[in-house]
């Protein structure tokens, strides 16, 4: 396995732990604070990570089990406004991420080299491969954790 790929898989493995550390001791008021003006609240970011990474995992499974599947996009902004996001505690999404990432890493670490070039069609992004999806989602989780940490730093939390 390439060093870049192993680093990305390790980022996926560590995300739940890093996210939980970034959230440690935040109050409901702090969870309901946007990470930037006009941005999502910390609570929305946590639920978004669960939604997004569930979709990514499913997309990877489709790519592995079907010949060049067509992937369905979803409206992240609208998902961030649904009732299970607005007032729901973050723990259920953290639990999803812990279990999901454990399975995801187990899957990724066992893939044969030829699987990484398997592809799907995404209506907005064009061709996506397992390799490109891994890179996107390794960065995606880290980016959102960084947003939470930057907010904490700017507010002195």
Buried (B, 14 or more C-beta within 10 A) or exposed (E): EEEEBEEBBEBBBBBBEBBBEBBEEBEEEBBBBBBEEEEBBBBBBBBBBBBBBBBBBEBBBBBBEEEEBEBEEEEBEEBBEEEEBEEBEBEEBBEBBBEBBEEBBEBBEEBEEEBBEBBBEBEEEEEBBBBBBBBBBBEBBBEBBEBBBEBBEEEEB
